[in-house]
Amino acid sequence: QVQLVESGGDLVQVGGSLRLSCAASGIMFSINTMGWYRQAPGKRRELVATISSGGGTKVADSVKGRFTISRDDAKSTVYLQMNSLKPEDTAVYYCHSSYRIYEYWGQGTQVTVSS
């Protein structure tokens, strides 16, 4: 059974920082591309960042320079370090794994940035 379990979401003030974690089980973590997506109320889910099995990263323009994605294959965990948070970063953040045709989603963790 595949599980992606996010944690670290919280209420934070503008300019603050959070680190999200996603612990994976039931997949060969090291060969998966891992990603973070987010969905704000009334908006479509959007890509935040991805990290390939080789460590290559892609980051959305809206968070570039503020968010960093990383992975620890030994712990089967992917992280999202979020700095200089803005109100528009408020959303449910979802962890995603993909390998060929296989993809899975976590249940999401709420991040709220208050001004």
C-alpha positions as CSV (number, residue, x, y, z in Angstrom):
1,Q,0.0,0.0,0.0
2,V,1.4,3.3,-1.1
3,Q,1.3,6.2,1.4
4,L,2.6,9.7,1.1
5,V,2.2,11.5,4.5
6,E,2.8,15.2,4.6
7,S,3.5,17.2,7.7
8,G,4.7,20.6,8.8
9,G,1.8,22.8,7.7
10,D,0.9,25.6,10.0
11,L,-0.3,29.1,10.5
12,V,2.6,31.5,10.1
13,Q,3.0,35.3,9.7
14,V,4.1,37.0,6.6
15,G,7.9,36.7,6.1
16,G,8.1,33.6,8.2
17,S,9.4,30.1,7.3
18,L,8.1,26.6,7.3
19,R,9.5,23.2,6.3
20,L,7.1,20.6,4.9
21,S,8.0,17.0,5.0
22,C,6.5,14.1,3.0
23,A,7.3,10.6,4.2
24,A,6.7,7.9,1.5
25,S,6.2,4.2,1.9
26,G,5.2,1.4,-0.5
27,I,7.2,2.8,-3.4
28,M,10.8,2.6,-4.5
29,F,11.4,6.1,-3.4
30,S,14.8,6.6,-4.9
31,I,13.6,6.1,-8.5
32,N,10.6,8.4,-8.2
33,T,10.4,12.0,-9.2
34,M,8.9,13.7,-6.1
35,G,7.0,17.0,-6.2
36,W,5.0,19.5,-4.2
37,Y,1.8,21.0,-5.5
38,R,-0.6,23.4,-3.9
39,Q,-4.2,24.4,-4.2
40,A,-5.7,27.6,-2.9
41,P,-9.5,28.0,-2.3
42,G,-11.3,28.4,-5.6
43,K,-8.1,27.8,-7.6
44,R,-6.6,25.0,-9.6
45,R,-3.9,22.8,-8.2
46,E,-0.5,24.1,-9.3
47,L,3.0,22.8,-9.4
48,V,5.3,24.3,-6.7
49,A,8.5,22.2,-7.2
50,T,9.8,18.9,-8.3
51,I,13.0,16.9,-7.7
52,S,14.0,14.0,-9.9
53,S,15.6,10.8,-8.9
54,G,19.0,12.3,-9.9
55,G,18.4,15.4,-7.8
56,G,17.5,17.8,-10.5
57,T,15.0,20.4,-9.4
58,K,12.4,22.6,-11.0
59,V,10.7,25.4,-9.1
60,A,7.7,27.6,-10.1
61,D,8.5,31.2,-10.9
62,S,6.1,32.3,-8.1
63,V,8.3,30.7,-5.4
64,K,11.7,30.8,-7.0
65,G,14.3,32.2,-4.6
66,R,12.1,31.5,-1.6
67,F,11.3,27.8,-1.7
68,T,13.7,24.9,-1.9
69,I,12.9,21.3,-2.5
70,S,15.2,18.5,-1.4
71,R,15.1,14.8,-0.8
72,D,16.6,12.2,1.5
73,D,16.4,8.8,-0.2
74,A,17.7,7.0,2.9
75,K,14.6,8.3,4.8
76,S,12.2,8.1,1.8
77,T,11.3,11.7,2.5
78,V,11.0,14.9,0.4
79,Y,11.1,18.3,1.9
80,L,10.0,21.8,1.0
81,Q,11.7,24.6,2.7
82,M,9.6,27.7,2.4
83,N,11.1,31.1,3.4
84,S,9.8,34.7,3.1
85,L,6.2,33.4,3.0
86,K,3.5,35.6,1.5
87,P,-0.3,35.6,2.0
88,E,-0.6,34.2,-1.6
89,D,1.3,31.1,-0.5
90,T,-1.8,30.1,1.6
91,A,-3.0,26.8,0.3
92,V,-3.2,23.1,0.9
93,Y,0.2,21.6,-0.1
94,Y,0.2,18.1,-1.6
95,C,3.1,15.7,-2.0
96,H,3.3,13.8,-5.3
97,S,5.3,10.9,-6.6
98,S,5.7,9.7,-10.1
99,Y,7.5,6.9,-12.0
100,R,6.5,6.1,-15.5
101,I,2.7,5.6,-15.4
102,Y,2.6,5.3,-11.6
103,E,1.7,8.4,-9.6
104,Y,0.4,9.0,-6.1
105,W,-0.8,11.9,-4.0
106,G,-0.7,12.6,-0.3
107,Q,-3.6,13.9,1.6
108,G,-2.3,17.5,1.9
109,T,-1.2,19.8,4.6
110,Q,-2.6,23.3,5.2
111,V,-0.3,26.3,5.1
112,T,-1.8,29.6,6.1
113,V,0.1,32.8,5.9
114,S,-1.4,35.7,7.9
115,S,-0.8,39.3,7.4
